[in-house]
Amino acid sequence: MLSLLLFTSLLLQAQDPLDIVRKSVDRDQIDFEQAKDYTYVERARFTERDSKGKPKRTESVVSEVMFFYGERYEKRLEKDGKPLSEKDKRKEQERLDKFLADRAEESEKERRKRQQKFEDERRRSREFGREIPEAYHFRLLGEETTEGHQTWVIEALPKPGFKPKVPRAGMLSKFKGRLWISQADYRWVKLEAEAVDTVSWGLFLARLARGSRVVIAQTRVNNEVWMPKSVNIKLDARLALLKRMQGDVEVTYDSFRKFSTESKILNTGELPDEKY
């Protein structure tokens, strides 16, 4: 038994958690680009809680997410657990028809300019991910089978003195976390993060309180790309420095389909079977 523990300890020491994380960040950027080839259904629910933690209000939206002409588009399918009214269905279809018509009438120059702007904004939203290896001290905790994948479990603690190189990356120092990274292909199977300090953004119009928690899970689709499976947030926030809001944000993703010009766009209110 002692020999087994010693062997396990030596094996863990041989794995460099920083190297594992760096490889996983590189793979994540690849998946980020391939995700544009897919359409899927996004189910978002927000439950607001009172000061005693009891639910007092719930909102939910189900949407189909697609990429047209290089741009993300969301078509609403449900609102608060109910199919849209016939009036709202027509509005959603008219909005989609107008969107497609506007894009089809663009000149090549206008299209390149718009697509470049969209891609620049999209990439900027992910640039902070490349700073993750520099923002934390990593420690390999062990190995686990998670969601059917053999993973490394890695602890991430904020590195004192971290100086971000891109906007928004500074908030990384406000979180500690734990990563479950697939040993087969270095993808993030799960991420748990907790705010260790108050996080402010939007020129201090919103603040996330210490102790707020985020759990993100991913799933492998078509044996070629990893896509988001769920996002769960325990929220304790203050909006515009006035109203405090506590609650749960739950977002799930399903019905992934490789998108092409022949793909069927769902009729508003029509939901496919949940499957990956």
Secondary structure, DSSP 4 states (H G I P E B T S, - for coil): -HHHHHHHHHHHHHS-HHHHHHHHHHHHHHHHHHGGGEEEEEEEEEEEE-TTS-EEEEEEEEEEEEEETTEEEEEEEEETTEEPPHHHHHHHHHHHHHHHHHHHT--HHHHHHHHHHHHHHHHHHHHGGGGHHHHEEEEEEEEEEETTEEEEEEEEEEPTT---SSTTGGGGGGEEEEEEEETTT--EEEEEEEESS-EEETTTTEEEPTT-EEEEEEEEETTTEEEEEEEEEEEEEEETTTEEEEEEEEEEEEEEEE--TTSPPPPTT--PPP--
